[in-house]
Amino acid sequence: MSDMQAVVDQLTRIAQALEQGVMRPPQDWNASVAFRLHHRAGQLRLEPVRTVEKLSRESLKNVDRQLQAIETNTRQFVNHLPANNVLLTGARGTGKSSLVRAMLTHYADQGLRLIEVDKSDLLFLQDVVDLVSDRPERFIVFCDDLSFEEGEAGYKALKSVLDGSIAGTSDNVLVYATSNRRHMLPQMMKDNLQTQHVDNGEVRPAEAIEEKVSLSDRFGLWISFHSFNQDEYLEAVKVWLTHFDMPFTDEARLIALRWTIERGSKSGRLAYQFAKHWAGTAKLSPKS
């Protein structure tokens, strides 16, 4: 997509939002504990997620440090105490999104709610904040797998909501975002060419670099994730097989390791996918 076409698309979305008027709330706030921002019948509205998959904290393995950090922050939030926006970064499939889902499962009874906003709808993020500002619930705005290209309007819209807008953010809203890149923008070699090296040894980053780190700096809490080693992966496989009422046999261990060779990685997501395959296959054709 050309730069001109991207600008046209953004202007079209803004024009549509102006035509649609005020964002419409759900017909029933009690219909779900999770909502998605959607365009339906020419209207921008929050729609309840009818089936929310529950995920317990106990099913998450090898992320104890990350779990403790995000749970402490979330507990502060639901108790109306100061808390930070959270950026979860690192290798794919290591549990970033799962941690957020686990927080919703655990704290929904205490008034926690989740609103999922796609990157393409970040232009309307301030409208979401305004819509829920008077609600008694505590809302996590969840942006999954974020990454931006230079010049995207959603990048600046998110920066404004996090910290910098004159409108401010309601104290019942936090942003939790996941990304494979800490700064969510591609790092280019050309960005370093304008970096200044002062005679006294001081290094002054170029403006382009400063701009690229400015978004992640607005998240008060950074939580990093790393790829699993073999033992951590097998531990996760064992947990998920137990979840599906299946034993962790030597055969299951061997096939689980073969999966890592075929996929070229080891992660909690891969362990979950293998466990579903193994349990489903075994229960479909039980051995006599």
Secondary structure, DSSP 8 states (H G I E B T S, - for coil): --HHHHHHHHHHHHHHHHHH-S-B--S-GGG-SEEEEEEETTEEEEEE-S------GGG--S-HHHHHHHHHHHHHHHTT-----EEEEESTTSSHHHHHHHHHHHHGGGTEEEEE--GGGGGGHHHHHHHHTT-SSEEEEEE-S----TT-HHHHHHHHHHTT-TT---TTEEEEEEESSSSSS---GGGGGG-EE-TTS-EE--HHHHHHHHTGGG-SEEEEE----HHHHHHHHHHHHHHTT----HHHHHHHHHHHHHHT---HHHHHHHHHHHHHHHHHS---
